[in-house]
Amino acid sequence: MSRNYDVIIAGCGAAGLYAAINLPSSLRVLILCKKELSLCNSSLAQGGIAGVYNSPTDNIQYHQNDTLIAGSFKNNVSAVQILVSEAAQDIERIIELGVDFDKNPDGEYHRTLEGGHSHHRIFHHADATGREITSKLLETVRKLENVEILENTIMCDVKKTETGYSAFLKMSDGGYETCNCHFMILATGGIGRVYKFTTNSAIATGDGITFAYEMGAKIKNLSYVQFHPTAFNNRTTRECFLISEAVRGEGAHLLNCHKERFMHNYDKRLELAPRDVVSHAIVHESRKQNSTDFYLDISYKDGDFLRKRFPMIYNNLLEQGFDLTKEPVPIYPCQHYLMGGIDVDSNSETTLPNLYACGECSHTGVHGSNRLASNSLLEALVFSRRAAENIASKLDSVSDTFAEAEFDPHTENPHIPKGYRTATRNIMQEACFVMPDKAAAAEGLERVKKMREDLISGNYYVDADYVLAKSIVTIAYIILGEILQ
């Protein structure tokens, strides 16, 4: 590996991979992958990718309106316009790259419906769309001679230099390296591991947001956290298996502890209301019934259809002892997605020059206070492509040299005390679950503030435990602070 690259991309989900594909082939590009390449939130996306593409009964204004309604009109309207109007070109591009979306018997693409959508506009690959997209993007990236990928490499720190940025890396062999670049793209995903229960993968600890915050980049609306209403509820697993919104799109009913439907008491859109509405309804119903027992039931539908439409969900639930085709399945809301993040412009550039953020770690403003289902993969593609295009337009303005920052891993110093991550997750689960509790948030903020001060000033050994704990504590610190503003 080299020490110097034109572009360093932190993250190997849909945003990071698609950015690499769209960068000029003349650039030297390094992609950093914290764990193995298959582990990212993008690959977990079940529902699909929303977009108006060869859609005679749909149009981009409908898509825009649905996005704004779901986001409580707190969206950045110009960013939403970009999202919906450029969706077709990126959906077409990934199809050209080999993404295999499901088709009807007549050969037309099958488009499904999810909560908050007024039209069938979600392209999907059964119930594993994210895995299909990321696998095909990765196949393409692996063929690019100008791109190098480092797996199982943790970015421990980032510093701005006079020629760009330096990244301090803990390599898979345990050693440390410093790599420099003119442009950096943060595509590090979400913050799910800040919560006790989440649908997110193990990599979702908010590292990119923390690095940007520490360098002085603007962070916006980090308290805009989405809770998915239908995570499988076995009451024990930290990483909760998601039961896609598309199941409700195909007609599933939500049931309370008495196995009765209840959404008609909360919203006229019933089970197809946006995610925040459904999650709030479940919590209100939970308090009304004094029970956290809730179920999703689609067993009245044809079993063969369900097994074909939702093979991954069906098999995963069967492993847990539930047959989707024959019985209601236990569900409850849990942390799912972040709408806020590192604030960026329409080209995904942060408030720091030549530092970009794409995907879930970024705040483009397209989602407002609540993301419309299946807009996340679309945002990752549209805005990472725009980042790549913006970088390409700036190449004449960058230096030919690479400055290098200094880092100290404090290898002779003690490891961090145990328990910081667990304590933070418990605080966030109590203070910021679906409907924030300001009293609990105020108490939690004081505890998180002390932990963060200790991590920053304690001169601890910089290993994975330290990096992840500092990220989780910092994200909680920002969210709790926003809630109390």
N, C-alpha and C positions, 0 to 999 in steps of 0.2 A: 504494500500500500504506500501511497504517497503521503506527504504531510500537507500538500497544498492542492486545493480543488477550486474550480470556478464556483461550484454550488455544492453545499452540503444540505441534504434533506434528512431531517430527523423524523423518522416514522415510515412504515412500509404498508400502511393501509391504502385505501383507494386514492386519497388525496396525494400522498407522497409518491406513489407509483405513477399516477397519471401526470403529475408535474414532471417527473423524469422523462416520460414519453414525449411530452410536448416541448421540452427544452431543446435548443439547437444541438445537433449531434457533434458540433465542434467543441462543446464544453466538457470539461472533466467534472463528473458528478459522483458524489459519494452518498449512498443511502445508509442510514444507521437504523438498525433493527434491534430493539431492546431485548427481545426474546427470539424465538424461532419465527420464521417469516409468516407462518400461517396464523400466528396469534395476534389478532387485531380486532377492534370493534367492527370494522367494515365487513370482515368475513362472517360475523355473527348476524348480519342484517338478513332477516327472513322475508319481510313483506315484498320489497321490490324497489324500483326507482320510478318516481312520478315524472311525467312529462307529456307535453302535447307534441306528438310525432306521428305524422300520417293519420291524424285523428279527425275524421269528417264531422263527428257530432260534438267535438270539444274544441276549445280555443284557449289561447294563453290568458285572456282576460278572466275566464272562469277559474283557471289555475291560480292566477294572481289573487282574485277575490277570496278563494278558499284559503289561501296562505295567510292573507291579512285577517280574515275572520278567526282562524285558529290561533293566530298570534295576538289576539285582542287589539289589533290595529297599533301595536307598539313596534311594528316592523319598520325597517328602512325601506321605503317604497321603491326607491331607485334600485336598490339591491335586489328586491323581489322582481322588478321588471327585467333585470339582467338574468336572473335565475330562470324565469319562465320562458323568456324569449330566446335564450341560448340553449335551452334543454335539448331541442331537436338535434342540433349539430353534435352534441356530445353523446347522446343516445345512439345516433347513427355511427359515430366514430367507434364506440365500444362494440357495436355489432360487427363493424368491419374488422375489429381486432379478435373476433371469434366468440363474443358473448352470445350465449344461446338462450334467448327468451322463449317461453312457451308460446305455442301457436294453437289456433283453433283448427278444426278439421279442414276448413277452407283455405288454410295457409296464412291467414291473417294473424297478427300478434294478439294473444289473449291479454286483455287488460282487466285487472281486478279493481275492486272498490275497497277503500279503507275509511276509517272514521274521519269526518271533516271534508271529504271529497264529494263534490256534487256530480262528478262524472267518473266513469271507469277509465282511469288513466295510468294505472300502475303496471308497468312491465315487470315480469317476474320469471324466475327459473324455479318452478315448483315453489318450495318454501325455503330455498337456500340461495337467494339472489346475490347476497353479499359475497358468499364463497365463490359463486360462479364468476362474478365481476373481478374480484381480487385475483383469482387464479389465472384468468386470462390476461389481466394487466401484468401480473408477475411473469408469465410466459414471454410477453413482449419485452419487458425490461431486461430479462436475462439475455436477450439477443442483442442488446445495445452494447457495442464495444466501448462506448465512452462512460458507461455507468458501472460503478463498483458497489457491491453490497456487503456490509458487515453485519452478520447475525450475532446475537447474544453479546451485544456491545452496549454498555450503558453510558449515556452522556451525563457526566457528573457535574459539569459546569459549562457555561458559555460566557465569553467576554467580548465586548466590542473592541475592535482595534482600529487603527488609522486607515487600514485598507479593507476592512470587512469585519470578520468574526473569527474567533478561535474557539474550538470545541475541545474540552478535556474528556477523554474517553477511557473507560475501564474495559479492557478487551476481554474476549472470551477466555484467554489463557491466564487472566488475572493481572496482566501488566497494564501500564498506563501509556497513553499516547496523546499528543496534541495535534489536531488537524486544523488547518486554516482555510478560509474561503473568502471570496468577495461577496457572495450572496448566500444567505441561509434561509431555508424554508422549514418552519416548524409545522409538522403534521403529526403531532404526538397523541392525538385522540382526546378522550374524555377524562372524567374525574370520578368514575364510578366507585373506585376503591377508597374514596373519602367517606363512603357510606358503609353501614354494616351489611346491607343487602343491596345487590345491584345485578343488573343483567350484563354488565360489562366484563371484559376479559381482565386478566391479571395485570396487563400493562397500563390500565387506565388510572394513573395516579397523578395526572396533571403536571407532569414534569416540564413540558414546553411552556405552559402558562407561568409556572414558577420562575423559569429562567428569564422569560420576557419581563415579568414583574420586577425581578431583581435588577435587570438592566435599565429599568425605567420606562418600558413600553406601557402604553395605556391598556388597562384591563377594564372591560365594561360588562355589566349585567351578569356577573358570575353567579348571582343568586337566582338567576332564571334556570332552574333545574326541573327537568321533566321526569315525572314518575309514570312509568308504564302501568296501566291498570290491570293487565293480565299476565303477570309473571306467575309461573308455577309455584305453588306454595306448599313446600314440604316442611317449612318452619325451622329448618336446620342449616341448609346450604347457603353460604355467603354469596356465591355466584348463582343467581336464580335463573333457571331456564325460561326463556321468553316464549310465550304463546302469541304468535303474530296477530297484529290487528286484522290481518287478512281473514282470520278465522271468523271474526265478527262481520267482516265484509261479506262473507259467504253465508251469514245468517245466524251465527251463534248468539245465544241468549246469556245474559248475566243473571245469576240467581243469588239470593241472600241465604242466610243460614237455614231458612225454612224451605229452601228450594223454590222460592217465588221470584218472579221478575220484579224489578223495582225501578228501573231507569225511567219509566213513565212519570214517576214522582219528581224527577229532577230535570229532565230535558226532553223536548219534543223529538229530538233526533235519536232518542233511545240509545241503543248500543253503539250507534255510529256517530255519536257526538265526539268532538276532539278529546284527546287523551287527558288533558287537565280537567275537563268537565267530568269525564267518567271517573277519574281517580278521586276527585272531590266528592262525587256522588257515593262512591264506595265507602269513603271515610265517614261521611254523614250517616249513611245507612248502618255502618258498623256501630256508631255511637247510639243510634236509635234502637238497634236490636241488641246492643251490648254483646256483640260477637264479631270476631274477625274471620268467621267461616263464610267464604264466598266461592262461587263456582261459575265455570263457563261451560255451557251445554250446547253441543251441536249434534247430539246423538240421533236427532230425528231425521237427519240427512242420510242419503244413501252411503253405506259404508265403503263401497268400492270407490266412489267419487272422493271421499275424504282421504282414503289411503293414498290415492293418486295425487290429489291436490296438495296434501300436507304430509309427505312421506317422512321428513325429518322429525316434525312435531309428533306425528303418530308413533314413530319408533322410540323416540326419547321418552314419551309419556308411558309407553308400554313397559319400558325398562323400569319406570317408577311405580308400576303396578296399576296403571290406569289405561283403559281403552277408550280413546276419543270417540269411537263409533258407537259405543254402548252405554256410556255413563257421563255425568257431569265431572269436570276436572277442577280440583281446588286451585284458586288463584287469589292473589292479593297484590296491590300496587307495590312497586319498589323502584329505586333510582334507575333511570334509563339513559338520559341524554342531557347534555348541556347546551343551552341556547346562547349563553354569553361566552366570553373568552377574551382572547387577545384582540383588541380592536383593530380592524383593518379597513382600508379603503376599497374601492371597487376593483382594484387590481390585487387585492390580498396583501398589500404592503402595510406593515404596522407603522406606528408613530416613530419608529427608528428606521433610518434609511437603510435600504437593502436587506432588511429583515422582514420576512413574509410569514404569514400563518394561514394554514388551509385546513379545511375539515372541521372536526368537532372542537378542536382547541381554539378556533378563531371565532371572532364575533363580526360577521358580515352584516348582521341586522336582519337577515332574511326571515328568521323564525319568529321575531317578536318575543313575546313571553311564553310561547308554547309552539313547538314544532309540529307542523302538519305532517302526518304520516308519509313516509317514503320520500320526503324532501331532502333527507340527509345525504344519501349517496349522490343525489343530483348536485347538491351544494358542493360536495367534495370534488366532483368532476369539473363543474363550471368554473369555480374560483381557483382551483389549482392550475387549470389551463391558463386562466388569465394571469396568474402569477408568473408562469413560465413565459408567456408572451411579453409581459412587462420586463422581465429580466433580459430577454432577448433584445428589447429596445434600448437597453442601457449599456450594452457591452462596450461601446466606445468611450464611456465615461469612467471606467474603472482602471485602477492601477495595474501595472504589469508585475508588481511585487506583492509579497505576502508578509504582513507583520504578524508576529506571534506573541500572544499573551503568556504570562507565567501563571502556573497553577501549583498548588501544594496539596498532595493527597493525605498528608499527616499520617503516614503509615506507621509511625512510632507511637501514635496517640491511642487512647482507649476507644473502644466501640461505643456507640450510643447506648444509653440505658434502654432496656426492653419496655414495651408497653405504650409507646407514644402513638403508634398507628391505631391500636385497639381503643385507646382512650379517646382519640379523635373521632373514630367511627361511631362510638357510643354517643358522643356529644352531638354529632351531626344527625344521627338517627332520632334523637330526642328533640332537638331544637328545630330541625329543618325538614321534617318529613311531611310532604304534601302541603300542609298548612302550617307555616312557621309559628313557633312558640317564642315570642319575644323575651319572655322572662328566662326561659331556658337558654335562648341565644345569648343573652347578656352574661349569664353565668358561664356559659361555655366559652365565650370570647375571652374572658379573663384567663381561663385555664389554657386555652390554645395559645394566647399571647405569651404566656410564660414558657410554654414548651418551645415555641418558635425562637424566642430570645435565647434559650439554652442551646438549641441546635446551631444557631448562627454564631454564638460567641464561645461555644464550648470546645472548639478545636478538636473535634472528634475525627476519627479515622474515616476517610471518605471512601465508603464502599456502597454496595447496593442498598443495604439497610439504611444508611445515612441519607442517601439521595431520595429514596422513596418516602422516608419519614418526613424529611424536610418539605418535600412537595405536598404531601397530604396535609401536613399541619399548616403550610402556607395557604393552600386552597381554602381550607376551613376558616382560617383567619380572615381572608378576603370576603368570603360568603357571609360569615357572621357579622362582619363589620357593615356590609351592605344592608343586611336585614334590619340593622339597628339605626340606620341613617334616617 
